Amino acid sequence: MNNRYCAFFAHLVVSALVLLTIYFLARTIWYPEYFYDLDGGFEASKVIFLVDLVLGPLLTLLIYKPKKKGLMFDLCCIGLMQLMALSYGVYLLYNYRPVALVIQNNSFFSVTADVYKNYGVKFLPDSSNDSIKKCGLSCYILENSYESRTNIMSKGIPARVSQEFYIDYSEGWKEYLESSSSFFDTSKLPDEQKIELLSARTKVSSADKHTNELDLGFIPMYGRYIQGYFIVHRSSGQIFSFVEQKLLFD
């Protein structure tokens, strides 16, 4: 085999192993469950993929010639370029990662690490908050009192970033359910979207024999890049699935 192709293949394999490691971290730790697509994990990965898995090995294929003068310098430049792209991509992945899921005004919002950072808020997750393990994030319901709304507005930060008004998800779920009027309401949706949601609910119920289909409802979910509905259990608040759709009601 030509040495050039051996170098290209070796470069490709090493790059692929590095990317697989980063992908594993992103999908299992930084962006659990549905959030890789919801909050930009895929978008941030594009930078790493294009430079480290495509451009880098291709440049090696083009410039590699045994005994070429300056070959080592060229390879070091390619390696440095890849390292810079990799560092930037990992930085984006880590900073865009979701750290909290908050219910505000009858809708879920994922709050990412960079949002807390941009508003100067240090996020302190509640280690006891494990009421919906399926989600993989710390989950809260935003207090909806007049005092909390006034206080939040005076600070000039989005309500869902103000941790002092977070209510533990498991503790506040029943109260939220009693005050929410849209939990199971699909009447405002077009028939096509309604059928898709109801079909997804049926699949969830069929996959879990202990779950009654009529106990499952829909709550709007707003991610950084994608919007849709979480299928949620009425009594426990457990999230079972996510259905991507254009939101038409809150």
C-alpha positions as CSV (number, residue, x, y, z in Angstrom):
1,M,0.0,0.0,0.0
2,N,1.2,3.5,-0.8
3,N,2.7,5.3,2.2
4,R,0.5,8.2,1.6
5,Y,-2.6,6.1,2.0
6,C,-1.2,4.4,5.1
7,A,-0.7,7.9,6.7
8,F,-4.2,8.9,5.7
9,F,-5.7,5.8,7.1
10,A,-3.7,6.1,10.4
11,H,-4.7,9.7,10.7
12,L,-8.3,8.9,10.1
13,V,-8.4,6.1,12.7
14,V,-6.8,8.2,15.4
15,S,-9.1,11.1,14.6
16,A,-12.1,8.8,14.7
17,L,-11.1,7.3,18.1
18,V,-10.8,10.8,19.6
19,L,-14.2,11.8,18.1
20,L,-15.9,8.7,19.4
21,T,-14.6,9.4,22.9
22,I,-15.9,13.0,22.8
23,Y,-19.2,11.8,21.3
24,F,-19.6,9.3,24.1
25,L,-19.0,12.0,26.7
26,A,-21.5,14.4,25.0
27,R,-24.3,11.8,24.6
28,T,-24.0,10.2,28.0
29,I,-22.9,13.0,30.4
30,W,-23.2,16.5,28.9
31,Y,-26.3,15.9,26.8
32,P,-28.3,13.0,28.3
33,E,-31.3,11.5,26.6
34,Y,-33.0,14.0,24.2
35,F,-30.8,17.0,24.8
36,Y,-28.1,16.3,22.2
37,D,-30.4,17.5,19.5
38,L,-32.5,19.9,21.6
39,D,-29.7,22.0,22.9
40,G,-27.1,22.1,20.2
41,G,-24.9,19.1,20.8
42,F,-25.1,18.2,17.2
43,E,-24.5,21.7,16.0
44,A,-21.3,22.1,18.2
45,S,-20.1,18.7,17.0
46,K,-20.1,19.8,13.4
47,V,-16.9,21.9,13.9
48,I,-15.1,18.9,15.4
49,F,-16.4,16.5,12.7
50,L,-15.6,18.6,9.7
51,V,-12.0,19.6,10.8
52,D,-10.9,16.5,12.7
53,L,-12.5,13.7,10.7
54,V,-12.6,15.2,7.2
55,L,-10.2,18.1,6.6
56,G,-7.3,16.8,8.8
57,P,-6.9,13.4,7.2
58,L,-7.5,14.8,3.7
59,L,-4.7,17.3,4.2
60,T,-2.4,14.5,5.3
61,L,-3.3,12.6,2.2
62,L,-2.5,15.6,0.0
63,I,0.8,16.6,1.5
64,Y,2.3,13.3,2.6
65,K,5.3,12.3,0.6
66,P,8.1,10.2,2.1
67,K,11.4,12.1,2.5
68,K,9.6,15.3,1.5
69,K,11.5,18.4,2.9
70,G,9.5,20.0,5.6
71,L,7.1,17.1,5.9
72,M,7.3,17.0,9.7
73,F,6.5,20.8,9.9
74,D,3.5,20.3,7.6
75,L,2.2,17.5,9.7
76,C,2.7,19.5,12.9
77,C,0.7,22.4,11.4
78,I,-2.2,20.0,10.5
79,G,-2.1,18.6,14.0
80,L,-2.1,22.1,15.5
81,M,-5.1,23.1,13.4
82,Q,-6.9,20.0,14.5
83,L,-6.1,20.5,18.1
84,M,-7.4,24.1,17.9
85,A,-10.6,23.0,16.2
86,L,-11.0,20.2,18.7
87,S,-10.5,22.5,21.7
88,Y,-13.0,25.0,20.3
89,G,-15.6,22.3,19.6
90,V,-15.2,20.7,23.0
91,Y,-15.5,24.2,24.6
92,L,-18.8,24.8,22.7
93,L,-20.1,21.3,23.6
94,Y,-19.3,21.8,27.3
95,N,-20.6,25.3,27.6
96,Y,-23.8,24.7,25.7
97,R,-24.7,21.6,27.8
98,P,-28.1,21.7,29.6
99,V,-27.8,21.6,33.3
100,A,-31.4,22.2,34.4
101,L,-35.0,21.6,33.2
102,V,-37.4,24.2,34.5
103,I,-41.2,24.4,34.2
104,Q,-42.4,28.0,33.6
105,N,-45.9,29.1,32.5
106,N,-47.0,25.5,31.6
107,S,-43.9,24.8,29.5
108,F,-40.5,23.1,30.0
109,F,-37.3,25.1,29.3
110,S,-33.9,23.6,29.3
111,V,-31.4,26.0,30.8
112,T,-27.8,25.6,29.6
113,A,-24.6,26.3,31.4
114,D,-23.7,29.3,29.2
115,V,-27.0,31.0,30.1
116,Y,-26.3,30.9,33.8
117,K,-22.7,32.1,33.1
118,N,-23.9,35.0,30.9
119,Y,-26.1,36.3,33.6
120,G,-23.5,35.9,36.3
121,V,-25.5,33.1,38.1
122,K,-23.6,30.1,39.5
123,F,-25.8,27.1,39.1
124,L,-26.0,24.9,42.2
125,P,-27.9,21.7,41.3
126,D,-29.9,20.0,44.0
127,S,-28.3,16.6,44.5
128,S,-31.5,15.2,46.0
129,N,-33.5,16.1,42.9
130,D,-33.9,12.8,41.1
131,S,-37.6,12.7,40.5
132,I,-37.4,12.1,36.8
133,K,-34.2,10.1,36.3
134,K,-35.2,9.5,32.7
135,C,-34.3,13.1,31.9
136,G,-30.9,13.1,33.4
137,L,-31.0,16.7,34.5
138,S,-31.9,18.5,37.7
139,C,-35.5,19.5,37.4
140,Y,-37.5,22.3,38.9
141,I,-40.8,24.2,38.8
142,L,-40.6,28.0,38.9
143,E,-42.5,29.6,41.7
144,N,-45.3,31.7,40.2
145,S,-46.1,34.1,43.0
146,Y,-46.3,37.9,42.6
147,E,-43.3,38.3,44.9
148,S,-41.2,36.0,42.7
149,R,-42.2,37.7,39.5
150,T,-41.5,41.2,40.9
151,N,-38.1,40.1,42.3
152,I,-37.1,38.5,39.1
153,M,-38.1,41.4,36.9
154,S,-36.1,43.8,39.1
155,K,-32.9,41.7,38.6
156,G,-33.2,41.9,34.8
157,I,-32.6,38.2,34.2
158,P,-34.9,35.6,32.7
159,A,-37.2,34.0,35.3
160,R,-36.0,30.5,34.7
161,V,-32.4,31.5,35.5
162,S,-33.3,32.7,39.0
163,Q,-32.6,29.7,41.2
164,E,-33.9,31.2,44.4
165,F,-37.5,30.6,43.1
166,Y,-36.9,27.0,42.1
167,I,-39.2,24.5,43.6
168,D,-38.1,20.9,43.6
169,Y,-39.8,19.1,40.8
170,S,-41.1,16.2,42.8
171,E,-42.4,18.5,45.6
172,G,-44.1,20.9,43.3
173,W,-45.5,18.6,40.6
174,K,-49.0,18.0,42.2
175,E,-49.5,21.7,42.8
176,Y,-48.4,22.4,39.2
177,L,-50.8,19.8,37.8
178,E,-53.7,21.3,39.7
179,S,-53.0,24.8,38.4
180,S,-52.2,23.8,34.8
181,S,-55.1,23.9,32.3
182,S,-53.2,22.7,29.3
183,F,-51.5,19.5,30.4
184,F,-53.6,17.2,28.3
185,D,-55.1,19.8,25.9
186,T,-54.5,19.0,22.2
187,S,-57.7,20.7,20.9
188,K,-55.8,23.6,19.4
189,L,-53.5,21.4,17.4
190,P,-54.1,20.6,13.7
191,D,-55.2,17.1,13.0
192,E,-51.8,16.0,11.6
193,Q,-49.9,17.1,14.7
194,K,-52.6,15.7,17.1
195,I,-52.4,12.3,15.4
196,E,-48.6,12.3,15.7
197,L,-48.7,13.1,19.4
198,L,-51.5,10.6,20.2
199,S,-49.6,7.9,18.2
200,A,-46.4,8.6,20.2
201,R,-48.4,8.3,23.4
202,T,-49.8,5.0,22.4
203,K,-46.3,3.7,21.6
204,V,-45.1,4.8,25.0
205,S,-48.0,3.0,26.7
206,S,-47.5,-0.2,24.7
207,A,-43.8,-0.3,25.6
208,D,-44.5,0.0,29.3
209,K,-47.2,-2.4,30.4
210,H,-47.6,-0.6,33.8
211,T,-48.5,2.7,32.2
212,N,-52.0,3.6,31.2
213,E,-52.2,5.6,28.0
214,L,-54.8,8.0,29.5
215,D,-52.4,8.9,32.3
216,L,-50.0,10.3,29.8
217,G,-50.2,13.9,28.7
218,F,-48.2,16.6,26.8
219,I,-46.2,19.6,28.0
220,P,-44.5,22.0,25.5
221,M,-40.7,21.8,25.6
222,Y,-38.4,24.6,24.4
223,G,-34.8,23.7,23.7
224,R,-32.1,25.9,22.2
225,Y,-32.6,24.5,18.7
226,I,-35.7,22.3,18.8
227,Q,-39.2,22.6,20.1
228,G,-41.8,20.0,20.7
229,Y,-43.6,18.2,23.5
230,F,-42.6,15.9,26.4
231,I,-44.9,13.0,27.0
232,V,-45.3,13.1,30.8
233,H,-47.0,10.8,33.4
234,R,-49.8,12.6,35.1
235,S,-49.3,11.3,38.7
236,S,-45.5,11.2,38.9
237,G,-44.4,13.8,36.4
238,Q,-42.0,11.3,34.9
239,I,-40.9,12.2,31.3
240,F,-41.2,9.2,29.0
241,S,-40.5,10.6,25.5
242,F,-40.0,13.7,23.4
243,V,-41.9,14.5,20.2
244,E,-40.5,17.2,18.0
245,Q,-43.2,19.6,16.6
246,K,-43.9,23.2,15.9
247,L,-45.5,24.5,19.1
248,L,-49.0,26.0,18.7
249,F,-50.0,26.3,22.3
250,D,-48.5,26.8,25.7
